């Protein structure tokens, strides 16, 4: 029978409703596993924490870990971090680490050495010193120094910046803005045959050809490309 761990009143009620016929046997087999949260349980927990760790040790664990646990000692890594395991805890929270840090230091998961990472994350039950512990499965592979990039740096080829001309239009008569002065013509793009596409506009990157007469030079084109009266 799987071990049961009920941590809330709602979860307990749902569990009991689904297993009414099995309740006597389940309670008898799991009387030491089913837990309830009460003031007495919380007080008993912190009394045990005071007896084990003292006031300073309890407050240190509450500040850094956010909880006080009572797992058995498993080992210490080369950085001074200590590892513990509590089989009675919720699945996924049974293994934990007490980092070797001062009270106000920050800590991250990458401070766990590779030899302890797999055990702490339940990838394997083997830990440093066990017979099943095989460092070749997690040992760091040498990084290749060969490169196939065509450039000697990460910048790569570059071209001159061309600003977006969409905003280069007047806001009103004789009303300029930060992209266009009041005495400058509009610079935004107009598709070919647009009634407002007049050759009096200043040169743009899109206007290199006179579509009325491709052989005609761009500088001599002064009229609109198409009569606005035509459909």
N, C-alpha and C positions, 0 to 999 in steps of 0.2 A: 504493500500500500504506500502510495506516495505521501511524503510528509506534507502537512498542511500548515499554512501560516496565515492567519487572519488578522489584519491590522486595523480594521474599522468596523463599526457597528453595522453599517449597511451591507458590507461584504459578508459579515457573519450571518445576517438574516437571510441573504440570498443563498448562502451555502446550506444553511439548515433547512430551508424550504425545499431545496432540491434533493436532500439526503435524509429525509425524516426516518425512513426505515433503517438507516445505517448509523443513526446518531449514537446509540449506546456503544457500539463497537468502535466507532471512530473516536469518540471521546476517551474511551479507555486506552486505545492504542496511541493517542496523541495528546494525552493530558499534559505532558510537559512541553509540547510544541506550540499549541494554540495560545496566543498571547492577547491580552486585552490592555487597553490604555486607560489608566486611572491615575488619580493623584498619588495613590500609594505606590504605584509602579514607577512613576516619575521620581518620587522622593527616594524610593529604594535605589533607583539607578544612580542618582547623584550622590547618595550616601556611599555606594560602592565605588564610585569614581573618586570621592574624597579619601576613602580608605586606601585605594590603590595608588593614586597619583598626587594626592594632596590638593590644596587650593590652587597653587600656581600651575601644576600640571593639568588640572581640570580646565582652568581658564585658558591655558595655552591651546589645548585641543579644541575647545569651543571656538576660539578666535580663528585658528588656522584651518582646522578640518570642518568646523561647523557642527560637530557631534562628538560624543564620547563613546568609544567602542572598547570592547573587552576581549579582543581576539588574542590567541596565543602567538607568541613570538616565532617567526619563521627564519629570519636571517637579516643581515645587514649588507648593503652593497659597498663598493669601493668609495662612494661619495658620502657615506655615513647615513644614508636613508635606511630606515628600519621597516620591515615588512611583517604584516600580521595576517591572520586568517581566523574568522569566526564562523564555523559551519552553521550556527543557529540564526545567522542574519538572513535577510532577504536575498534571494538569488540575484547575483550581479553586484552585491555589496559585501560579499563575504571576505574578499581579499582587499586590503588597503595598505597604504604606505604613510608613514610619518616622516615627512621631509626633514632633512638636516638643515634647518634654517633658523634664523633669529625670529623674534616674535613678529616684527613688522615687515619681513621680507616677503616678496611675492614668489610664488612657485608655479611651475608649469609641468605638464605631463612629459615634456621632452627632457626633463631632468632625470628620468628613469633610465638607467643603463640598459643596453640591449639584452644583457643576460638575464635581467629580471622582468623585462617588458612582457615577454610571452606568458610568463607565469601570472603576472598581475592582471592581465587581460584575459585569463582563462583559455588561452590558446593551447597551453599544455600544463600538465601537473608537475613536470620536471623543473627543478630549480637548481641553481649552481651548487654543485657538490653531489648531486644524485647520479646514479648510473645511467639513467635515461637522458641525461643532459648532454646534448650534442651541439657544441658551439658552431660547427660548420653549417648548421641550418640557418643561423642568423648572423654569422660573421660578415663584416663589411667587405664588399667586393671592391677591388682596386678600380679607381676611376680611370678610364682611358684618356690619354693625352692627345689622341688623334682628333683632328677636326676636318670637316669637309665643307666648311663655310667659305664662300668666295671672297669674303671681306676680312680685313685685318681688325676691324672693330665692329661694334654693334649698330653703328649709325646707318651704314649702307648708302646707296645713292640718294641724292636730294635734288629738288628742283626749286626754282624761285616760287615764292608764295604768291598765289593769285587769290585775292579776296573775293568773296561771294558778292556779286553785283546786285543781288535781289533788293537790298536796302538802298541802293544808290538811285533814289527817286525823290522828287520834291514832295514835301508834305502839303504844300499849297503854293499859291502864287508868291514868289519871292520869299519863300520860307524854306531855309536850309536846315540841316541837322548835322550830326557828327560824322556821317558818312558822305555827305554831299553839301557843298557850299551853295548859297542862294543863287550865285551867278553861273553855276555849272549846269550843263545839260544832264538829263537822266542817263544813267548807265545800265539800267536793268535790261535783261534780254527780252526781245520780242521775236516771235517766230516769223518766218518768211511770209510775205503777203499780208501782214498785219497792217491795218490802216495807219497806225501811229508809227510804223517803222520807217522813219524819214531819214534820209542821208545827211540831214543837218545835225544828227546826233553825233557825239564824239565816237572815236574808234573803240571798238570792243573786240574781244577775242573771238566772238561769234560772227562778226561782220567783216569778212575778208573778201567776199565775192559780191559783185553786183548781179543779182539774179535776173534783172531786166536785160542786161547785156554783160555776160561774163567777161568779154574782152575789154570792156571799158574799165579804166582805172578807178579804184575806189575813191580817190580824192575828188574826181570830177562828178561823182554821183551826188546830186543835190535834191532830187525829187523823191517822192514816196515810191515804193516798189510797185504799188498797185492802186488803181483808182478806187476810192472808197465807194463810188456809186455802183460798181460792178458787184454782182453776186458771186 
